[in-house]
Amino acid sequence: MSPAFEETAYGFKWGAADVCRIASVDKRGWVVIGVTTPRHRLELYVTKTGMIRVSVDGERMVMMTEKDNEANWTSIEKVEAGLDKIRELLS
């Protein structure tokens, strides 16, 4: 049996999810879409170029690509190497 589906004024309810459009600005071309459940609230901010920003329960989430992730690990490794050198100098 599939979950209950109901259209609302600004979206729809499907099972525990309430999906709705929150805001848009035609001039800038962005939209905000929300998904609310009994436990969480998710907001998707979509730019006119297709970039997506995600907010869960009011906290913005940082999305990274594989390339971003590799760059961050490289930076962390450099910081750790620098800390090791400082520890050597101090000992």
C-alpha angles and dihedrals in degrees: 000000000000122000119267115272124204130171116226132194092268105021137327145286117231118176108310093342124095108193118191144159109248107181146338139184114209093195092057096031099228130130136193120214124188134205116192127186130172088266108032147022120217123190124191117199108196120192124211089255091056099256112147127211117192129207123185119192090342096309119112114232121216114228118203133189123223088260091052090049093052091049092051093049090050090052092049091050090051091050091049091049090050091050090050090054091050090050090051091051092049095049 
